[in-house]
Amino acid sequence: MKGKRILIGVTGGIAAYKMADTVSMLVKTGAEIDVIMTKNATNFITPLTFETLTNRRCIVDTFARDFEFDVAHVSLAKAADVILIAPATANVIAKLAHGIADDMLTTTILAAKCPKLIAPSMNTAMLENPITQNNIEILKKYGFEIIDPDSGRLACGDSGKGKLPSPEILKECIERCVARKKTLSGVHVTVTAGPTQESLDPVRFLTNHSSGKMGYAIAREAMLRGADVTLISGVTNLAPPPFVNVKQIVSAKDMLMAVQNELPHTDILIKSAAVADYRPKTISDNKMKKKDDDLNIPLERTDDILGWVKDNRHPGLFVCGFSMETENLIENSRKKLIKKGLDMIAANNLQTEGAGFGVDTNVVTLITGNCTKQLPFMSKADVAAVLIDEIERRRT
């Protein structure tokens, strides 16, 4: 987000005060933030708040003489990479839908050619009014992206739809819009993540220490680049990535079935899930009733997901797997690359501090048929970006 110019329009709804958190989050991404407020918005939060957060002038008056630009509304419109209007009241939505430009905010938006996001926030009855709904549809027709409001208890005491989405959601909407070039637009990416669980009895199960963080980071990175992303996830404690189709599974068989369903329309498959290697064979009820010290459960290998993909892949499919090794990292990973018919494998050395399960960082080596690329110690988000870069380069 560094170097991106974001224009935030704050209008006169009670949720205006919440935009301080959103602006603060965006500033921390390294983006440059400009804020325009309507005069009514200043009744709920002061311009000084936004000026303190952004270290930039917050503009309210169209005819102010202390602004930074020669023609402020035109300069701001040209400079912005994206505009977010939040909260967007029924009044400002009506103005924008019909080209009314009677204040600094609506004038700037009318002059802007960048993507524009609208986050409606108002009383449920106002939101559901056919006039408001028609105005929202008009904005969609003109290319505005509408961020659906949340449901819950509103400031007026009513309960229903009309709450401003959380600052995290607003930030994600902006990042999705401008953080990356849409190099994967029209591409279907399937990512597997997290651990699988294989039940031993009604209480216990076999699993591993995978947190799913690497796979979730990859899914988010692909989404930011415009891909249609399906994330097949084992049981994790992670919040689902926004704008990603998440399919929750438990066992290796569940994951295989999900991959089988997705593969026909998948262009890139990235298997980062740590699948449990074994599951119990079917055992009788009598054995299940024995005491723990008498219980001897025979095991069998779980489904070979990448093996199935190798036998059923279609032309044009790019497959990337992950390997977890404690020794002979490159040699063992390259053997898996060949055996499974992969286009790329990302190798983790579990003996490296800060790599592998449960942490936010990783140390990965990317291996293809004729190349080995050792990545430095970095966050899993950065690893995901480099991995997707390499996949894009090798698909073209």
ZIDA-V89490 format. One record per residue. N is the residue number from 1. RES is the residue in one letter. PSI is psi as a letter, one per 20 degrees, with the letter a starting at -180 (none if undefined). D_FIRST is the distance of its C-alpha to the first C-alpha in whole Angstrom. Layout:
{{N;RES;PSI;D_FIRST} {N;RES;PSI;D_FIRST}}
This chain:
{{1;M;i;0} {2;K;p;4} {3;G;i;6} {4;K;q;5} {5;R;o;9} {6;I;p;10} {7;L;p;13} {8;I;p;15} {9;G;p;19} {10;V;p;21} {11;T;r;25} {12;G;m;28} {13;G;q;28} {14;I;h;29} {15;A;i;25} {16;A;h;24} {17;Y;h;24} {18;K;i;22} {19;M;i;19} {20;A;g;19} {21;D;g;17} {22;T;g;14} {23;V;g;13} {24;S;g;14} {25;M;g;12} {26;L;h;9} {27;V;h;10} {28;K;i;9} {29;T;i;6} {30;G;i;6} {31;A;q;5} {32;E;p;9} {33;I;p;11} {34;D;q;14} {35;V;p;17} {36;I;p;20} {37;M;q;23} {38;T;r;26} {39;K;h;29} {40;N;h;30} {41;A;h;27} {42;T;i;28} {43;N;i;31} {44;F;h;29} {45;I;q;26} {46;T;q;26} {47;P;h;24} {48;L;h;24} {49;T;g;22} {50;F;h;19} {51;E;h;20} {52;T;g;20} {53;L;h;17} {54;T;i;15} {55;N;k;17} {56;R;q;18} {57;R;p;21} {58;C;p;21} {59;I;p;23} {60;V;g;26} {61;D;p;29} {62;T;h;28} {63;F;k;31} {64;A;q;30} {65;R;j;31} {66;D;k;28} {67;F;r;25} {68;E;h;23} {69;F;r;23} {70;D;g;26} {71;V;n;26} {72;A;g;23} {73;H;h;23} {74;V;g;23} {75;S;g;20} {76;L;g;18} {77;A;g;18} {78;K;h;18} {79;A;h;15} {80;A;p;13} {81;D;h;11} {82;V;q;12} {83;I;p;14} {84;L;p;15} {85;I;o;19} {86;A;p;20} {87;P;q;22} {88;A;o;24} {89;T;r;28} {90;A;h;30} {91;N;g;31} {92;V;h;28} {93;I;g;27} {94;A;g;31} {95;K;g;30} {96;L;h;27} {97;A;h;29} {98;H;j;32} {99;G;k;30} {100;I;p;31} {101;A;n;30} {102;D;j;31} {103;D;r;29} {104;M;g;26} {105;L;g;23} {106;T;h;25} {107;T;g;26} {108;T;g;22} {109;I;h;21} {110;L;h;25} {111;A;i;23} {112;A;q;20} {113;K;i;19} {114;C;r;16} {115;P;q;15} {116;K;p;17} {117;L;p;17} {118;I;p;20} {119;A;n;21} {120;P;q;24} {121;S;o;26} {122;M;r;30} {123;N;q;33} {124;T;g;34} {125;A;h;37} {126;M;g;35} {127;L;g;32} {128;E;i;35} {129;N;p;37} {130;P;h;37} {131;I;g;36} {132;T;g;33} {133;Q;h;33} {134;N;g;34} {135;N;h;31} {136;I;g;28} {137;E;h;30} {138;I;g;30} {139;L;g;26} {140;K;g;26} {141;K;h;28} {142;Y;j;26} {143;G;j;23} {144;F;q;21} {145;E;p;20} {146;I;p;21} {147;I;o;20} {148;D;p;23} {149;P;q;25} {150;D;r;26} {151;S;q;30} {152;G;a;31} {153;R;p;33} {154;L;r;32} {155;A;h;33} {156;C;i;36} {157;G;i;38} {158;D;r;37} {159;S;p;36} {160;G;a;34} {161;K;q;31} {162;G;i;29} {163;K;q;27} {164;L;p;23} {165;P;r;21} {166;S;q;19} {167;P;h;16} {168;E;g;15} {169;I;g;16} {170;L;g;14} {171;K;g;11} {172;E;h;11} {173;C;g;13} {174;I;g;10} {175;E;g;7} {176;R;h;11} {177;C;g;11} {178;V;i;8} {179;A;h;5} {180;R;q;8} {181;K;q;11} {182;K;m;14} {183;T;i;16} {184;L;j;18} {185;S;p;19} {186;G;j;23} {187;V;p;23} {188;H;o;24} {189;V;p;23} {190;T;p;25} {191;V;p;24} {192;T;q;27} {193;A;q;26} {194;G;a;28} {195;P;q;31} {196;T;r;34} {197;Q;p;37} {198;E;o;41} {199;S;p;44} {200;L;h;47} {201;D;a;48} {202;P;i;48} {203;V;g;46} {204;R;q;45} {205;F;q;42} {206;L;p;41} {207;T;a;37} {208;N;a;35} {209;H;j;32} {210;S;p;29} {211;S;i;26} {212;G;i;25} {213;K;h;21} {214;M;g;21} {215;G;h;22} {216;Y;h;19} {217;A;h;16} {218;I;g;18} {219;A;g;18} {220;R;g;15} {221;E;g;13} {222;A;h;16} {223;M;g;15} {224;L;h;12} {225;R;j;13} {226;G;j;16} {227;A;q;19} {228;D;o;21} {229;V;p;21} {230;T;p;24} {231;L;o;24} {232;I;o;28} {233;S;p;28} {234;G;a;30} {235;V;o;31} {236;T;r;28} {237;N;j;27} {238;L;q;23} {239;A;p;22} {240;P;p;21} {241;P;p;18} {242;P;q;17} {243;F;k;18} {244;V;p;20} {245;N;o;24} {246;V;p;25} {247;K;o;29} {248;Q;p;30} {249;I;r;33} {250;V;g;35} {251;S;r;38} {252;A;h;37} {253;K;h;39} {254;D;g;37} {255;M;g;34} {256;L;g;36} {257;M;h;37} {258;A;g;34} {259;V;g;33} {260;Q;h;36} {261;N;h;35} {262;E;h;32} {263;L;g;33} {264;P;h;34} {265;H;k;31} {266;T;p;29} {267;D;h;27} {268;I;p;25} {269;L;p;27} {270;I;o;25} {271;K;n;28} {272;S;i;26} {273;A;q;29} {274;A;n;31} {275;V;p;34} {276;A;p;37} {277;D;h;40} {278;Y;q;43} {279;R;q;44} {280;P;q;48} {281;K;r;51} {282;T;p;52} {283;I;q;55} {284;S;r;58} {285;D;h;58} {286;N;g;60} {287;K;h;58} {288;M;h;55} {289;K;i;58} {290;K;q;59} {291;K;q;58} {292;D;g;55} {293;D;i;57} {294;D;i;59} {295;L;o;56} {296;N;n;55} {297;I;o;53} {298;P;q;52} {299;L;q;49} {300;E;q;48} {301;R;q;45} {302;T;r;42} {303;D;p;41} {304;D;n;39} {305;I;g;36} {306;L;h;35} {307;G;g;39} {308;W;g;39} {309;V;g;36} {310;K;h;38} {311;D;i;41} {312;N;j;39} {313;R;q;36} {314;H;r;36} {315;P;p;35} {316;G;i;32} {317;L;p;31} {318;F;p;28} {319;V;p;29} {320;C;p;27} {321;G;r;29} {322;F;q;28} {323;S;q;31} {324;M;o;32} {325;E;q;34} {326;T;i;36} {327;E;q;38} {328;N;l;38} {329;L;g;34} {330;I;g;34} {331;E;g;38} {332;N;h;38} {333;S;h;34} {334;R;h;35} {335;K;g;39} {336;K;h;37} {337;L;g;35} {338;I;g;38} {339;K;g;40} {340;K;i;37} {341;G;k;36} {342;L;q;33} {343;D;h;30} {344;M;q;28} {345;I;p;29} {346;A;o;26} {347;A;p;29} {348;N;p;28} {349;N;o;31} {350;L;i;32} {351;Q;i;33} {352;T;p;30} {353;E;p;29} {354;G;j;26} {355;A;q;26} {356;G;c;27} {357;F;q;28} {358;G;j;26} {359;V;r;24} {360;D;j;20} {361;T;r;20} {362;N;q;22} {363;V;o;24} {364;V;q;24} {365;T;p;26} {366;L;p;26} {367;I;p;29} {368;T;a;30} {369;G;h;34} {370;N;j;34} {371;C;q;31} {372;T;p;29} {373;K;o;26} {374;Q;o;26} {375;L;q;22} {376;P;r;22} {377;F;p;21} {378;M;r;18} {379;S;q;16} {380;K;h;17} {381;A;g;14} {382;D;h;13} {383;V;g;17} {384;A;g;16} {385;A;g;14} {386;V;g;16} {387;L;g;19} {388;I;h;18} {389;D;g;17} {390;E;g;21} {391;I;g;22} {392;E;g;21} {393;R;h;22} {394;R;i;26} {395;R;h;26} {396;T;none;26}}
